[in-house]
Every structure is written in structure tokens, then in C-alpha cells.
Amino acid sequence: MINNGDLLRILSGVPESRPRLIDLAWLMVGEDGRLDMQKVPFYAKELKEAIDEAEAYSKTTQGAVECLREMGRSQS
């Protein structure tokens, strides 16, 4: 079982993530604040890649959350 010190050392080595999906979404917003559907095809390839990255990050994060929950259960 992993101890708290090891967990903190591991977590501190994980880089901060800023999903490209958010930045891309802002690039596709029109002047009226709504999604400009004419811009979407221009960013389609980047959008697909950003969605894939966000999904992979989500799965990894969910795995970490489950490990932390399990640790919490075993500590109590």
C-alpha cells in the first residue's frame, strides 16, 4: 500500500494540464458570443485531437480519483 508521503511526491510530479479544447472553443465563438458554425470546419482536425486529449485526461484523472478513494477507505 502506498503511504501519504509517496502519494504526495507522485502527485507533485504530475504536470498541470490546460485542455486545448477550451482554447479552441473560444476561437470558434462569434462576435455575438455564440458558436460560429462557419468556423467549426476550419478547426475540425484540431478539435478532434483536443477532444481525444480531453477524453484521455478524463480517464486518467478518474483512475487517480478511484485510487484516492480507495486509499481513503483503507485509512478509515
Secondary structure, DSSP 4 states (H G I P E B T S, - for coil): ---HHHHHHHHHTSPP---HHHHHHHHTB-TTSSB-TTTGGGGHHHHHHHHHHHHHHHHHHHHHHHHHHHHHHHH-
